[in-house]
């Protein structure tokens, strides 16, 4: 895994272009997108370059952490490439 001592920075934008926010954190950033009645999609990125993408159908059991969430992808972000491991 690459060593990274800087802060992670993410730019979040609404599809409509109405809102935008910059997030900064030294350890990691997690973005959660909820589609009412369909479920959630969670992207977690760590400062060392590791990432995971999880999906959870439905919205009836919030607060259970990663329990019940399906791992879609996990990997490492490199300088010039993304190394991804998809379960299964």
Secondary structure, 3 states (H helix, E strand, C coil): CCCCCCCEEEEEECCCCCCEEEEEECCEEEEEEEECCCEEEEEEEECCCEEEEEEEECCCCCCCCCCCCEEEEEEEECCCCEEEECCC
